[in-house]
Every structure is written in C-alpha cells, then in structure tokens.
C-alpha cells in the first residue's frame, strides 16, 4: 500500500508526463483513470475518476475535454502540493 506521500509523488510524475505536450489524448486519459482507480484515494481523485469516466464514455477525447482534464489535473496538483524530492 502506498503512503500519501508516495501516492502524491507518483501522481505528480504521471501527470507531468501526460501534460508535456499540453494535450491529453484518449490513451493518456485511460492510463490516468486506471491509475486513479488503483491508487487514488480522496475526494480530489474520486472527482477525477468520475469526470474521466464521463469523457471516455464515447471513446474519444475532444479538444474541449482535453483542456478541461488539464484544468482538473492542475487543481488536484495544487491541492496535493509538490512532492518532496
């Protein structure tokens, strides 16, 4: 079981990689959703799982959804804070 600090560090790394090109595609959204379902605990992660499920329902991520997901990730990262290095 991951500690909260380990969870935060792993989420930070996952999202850093996903956000590199400023665009979230369907594969990245699926990876994030799977990680959240397996590791994410807390209301901020439950919210993201719910939103990602809705966006992935049609099997694609359009530009508006990509931007929205990026904004959600940003809010979660702010809530979690930068992990200690």
C-alpha positions as semicolon CSV with decimal commas, in nm:
position;residue;x (nm);y (nm);z (nm)
1;X;0,000;0,000;0,000
2;X;0,133;0,342;-0,096
3;X;0,169;0,618;0,157
4;X;0,001;0,950;0,083
5;X;0,344;1,099;0,003
6;X;0,424;0,814;-0,240
7;X;0,083;0,848;-0,399
8;X;0,135;1,223;-0,445
9;X;0,483;1,173;-0,595
10;X;0,362;0,909;-0,839
11;X;0,061;1,117;-0,944
12;X;0,290;1,417;-0,994
13;X;0,518;1,215;-1,224
14;X;0,227;1,061;-1,414
15;X;0,063;1,393;-1,482
16;X;0,391;1,565;-1,564
17;X;0,441;1,317;-1,846
18;X;0,082;1,343;-1,965
19;X;0,084;1,723;-1,970
20;X;0,416;1,759;-2,157
21;X;0,253;1,822;-2,493
22;X;-0,037;2,027;-2,349
23;X;-0,286;1,782;-2,498
24;X;-0,449;1,480;-2,339
25;X;-0,550;1,203;-2,575
26;X;-0,776;0,905;-2,509
27;X;-0,487;0,671;-2,424
28;X;-0,346;0,914;-2,168
29;X;-0,691;0,964;-2,016
30;X;-0,736;0,587;-1,986
31;X;-0,395;0,547;-1,820
32;X;-0,477;0,823;-1,574
33;X;-0,821;0,679;-1,496
34;X;-0,674;0,331;-1,438
35;X;-0,405;0,472;-1,208
36;X;-0,664;0,670;-1,013
37;X;-0,887;0,365;-0,975
38;X;-0,595;0,156;-0,847
39;X;-0,412;0,412;-0,632
40;X;-0,605;0,732;-0,589
41;X;-0,774;0,790;-0,257
42;X;-0,956;1,102;-0,150
43;X;-1,225;1,327;-0,286
44;X;-1,000;1,501;-0,536
45;X;-0,923;1,168;-0,704
46;X;-1,286;1,045;-0,691
47;X;-1,388;1,363;-0,873
48;X;-1,129;1,298;-1,145
49;X;-1,238;0,934;-1,188
50;X;-1,598;1,046;-1,232
51;X;-1,509;1,314;-1,486
52;X;-1,272;1,087;-1,682
53;X;-1,540;0,816;-1,695
54;X;-1,780;1,064;-1,850
55;X;-1,528;1,193;-2,102
56;X;-1,422;0,841;-2,203
57;X;-1,780;0,714;-2,247
58;X;-1,773;0,790;-2,620
59;X;-1,420;0,650;-2,669
60;X;-1,254;0,978;-2,758
61;X;-1,126;1,298;-2,600
62;X;-1,206;1,614;-2,792
63;X;-1,004;1,938;-2,753
64;X;-1,252;2,087;-2,502
65;X;-1,239;1,773;-2,288
66;X;-0,859;1,772;-2,308
67;X;-0,846;2,128;-2,180
68;X;-1,096;2,051;-1,905
69;X;-0,897;1,746;-1,791
70;X;-0,578;1,955;-1,788
71;X;-0,751;2,209;-1,567
72;X;-0,873;1,936;-1,330
73;X;-0,522;1,794;-1,308
74;X;-0,389;2,138;-1,224
75;X;-0,641;2,178;-0,943
76;X;-0,557;1,837;-0,799
77;X;-0,185;1,912;-0,817
78;X;-0,236;2,241;-0,633
79;X;-0,442;2,061;-0,368
80;X;-0,179;1,790;-0,324
81;X;0,121;2,022;-0,334
82;X;0,455;1,943;-0,490
83;X;0,606;1,623;-0,352
84;X;0,930;1,632;-0,157
85;X;1,233;1,535;-0,361
